[in-house]
Amino acid sequence: MKYIVAVSGGVDSVALLDMLTRENKHELIIAHFDHGIRKESDADARFAWELAKKYGLKFEVRREELGENTSEALARTRRYAFLRDIAKKYEATIVTAHHQDDLIETIAINLTRGTGWRGLAVFANSDIERPLLDKTKTQLYGYALHHNLEWIEDETNNSDTYLRNRLRRRIQKELQDETRNKVLRLWEQQCHLRMAIKRELDSLPSAIYNSRYFFTMVPEDTAMELLEHMTHGVLTRPQITRLLLAIKMAKPHTRYEPGGGLYVEFGMKDFSVISTMKPLSELI
């Protein structure tokens, strides 16, 4: 198997890379995305390059000047766009170091932002493998220390600017093991449900996806699910609600921006959803 290993330089991705090299089963290519958000981010890229030399692996890097005020959503979108470009280049599968704590934090963020039940079915991309979801952050630190690995600590992880950091500290302090296990079981159930719904949605005729009349006539819950599906989960629940209202009420030949780097163009009977960054099929 050929893997594109997303390596930031943090303990999670360093541990993942070491585990995969010890398995010696796969052809590995290290991929590092430099957001250009932090002044010292070029040092992270050099560190990832040194790791590639240490393990004798191919190395791919891309730097973009996203700036200090870049949102987590945009940074994530650009990072995955890069990883998918590299995966296409090598005809390989993306592997990331997301672990159990990342999973729970992402669910907490989604519920806080009002993403609905789909906010529980995270990390379900079919083109990305996440082999560390059964590991906690503490276990990864333990692995790295046991094998004398070196990594970079991202100082932004200590900043209260990001919602994820604020939730992380609260989860670490308050979440009991019993509750953690309940969340993980619920996540598994919702992922199965998400896949079942996706199969049903994929079987529907493509013509309904741009019909304003269709979205006006079907029950609201059904319309919301269809819009969630066709926008690939980049919109929050409130944004989808406003988009549905625009589909019903907007004047022909107008344009609406629901968020998530998308805009919608309305005709008399139909509408089109367009991404300003990547084709919708490539969004997360």
Number of C-alpha atoms within 10 A of each C-alpha: 8 16 22 28 27 24 29 24 23 17 23 23 22 23 24 24 23 16 13 16 14 9 8 9 10 11 14 24 24 23 27 26 24 21 21 18 16 16 9 10 17 14 13 22 22 14 20 28 21 13 21 20 12 9 13 11 15 14 18 20 17 14 16 13 11 16 13 11 8 13 12 11 12 15 19 13 20 19 21 19 18 19 26 21 13 20 21 13 9 13 13 19 20 22 26 22 25 21 19 17 19 17 20 20 21 20 22 18 17 20 16 13 13 14 21 14 15 21 22 25 22 17 19 16 9 8 11 17 19 16 14 19 17 13 14 17 16 10 13 20 14 13 18 20 13 9 10 9 13 15 19 14 12 16 8 11 13 12 12 12 11 13 14 18 16 15 18 18 13 12 16 11 9 9 10 10 9 8 11 15 11 10 16 17 11 13 22 15 13 19 17 13 15 18 14 11 15 14 11 10 15 12 9 10 8 10 9 13 19 18 17 21 14 16 22 15 10 11 10 13 9 11 19 18 15 20 19 18 16 17 19 14 17 21 19 20 20 14 17 23 17 12 22 20 13 18 24 15 11 18 12 14 10 12 17 15 15 20 14 19 16 18 16 18 17 20 18 13 12 18 19 13 19 16 17 10 15 14 9 16 10 14 18 15
